[in-house]
Amino acid sequence: FAVPLGSIAEARLSLEGLPLVFKTMVEYLEKHGLQEEGLFRVSGSMARVRLIKTKLDCGEPVDLDTEGGVSVVASVLKLFLRELPVALIPNHSGLVNTFKGSTDEAELSSCLQAELDSLPAEHLRLLSSLVQFLARVASYCESNKMTEQNLGTVFGPCIFQ
């Protein structure tokens, strides 16, 4: 937590180019939480979130089934993203201004592509994986109540800080 993505890769704390913390939390949520109502909106116990964070920071094993649960793991995932020292999309003011001032789809697409092309490889990989995961979450919105808009509200601050 609170470690640059490049440092995570250098310390070999990643798998398939993704931080182990992220990958572990996403795999757990895909297995246990996709259909749970309130996913990402219901906060997990802060004591349990802190315990898992501390264990992960110390490299200790964590049993997410007994120490976590869906709401705790979801809270740990959001915390990991929020505590990144550099946001996944760090310099987004040009992107925001373009989206505020234009309705031209070609211009918006070009601006978005330029923004993505400027990201460090670690950021782009994590952002891509996160977006794919959130699309899977949204596909279960009938049961979990997490539409694309709800997910944007929850994860926007984590992505852009």
Beta strands, then each sheet from edge to edge (+ up, - down):
strand 1: 14-15
strand 2: 18-19
sheet 1: 1+ 2-
end
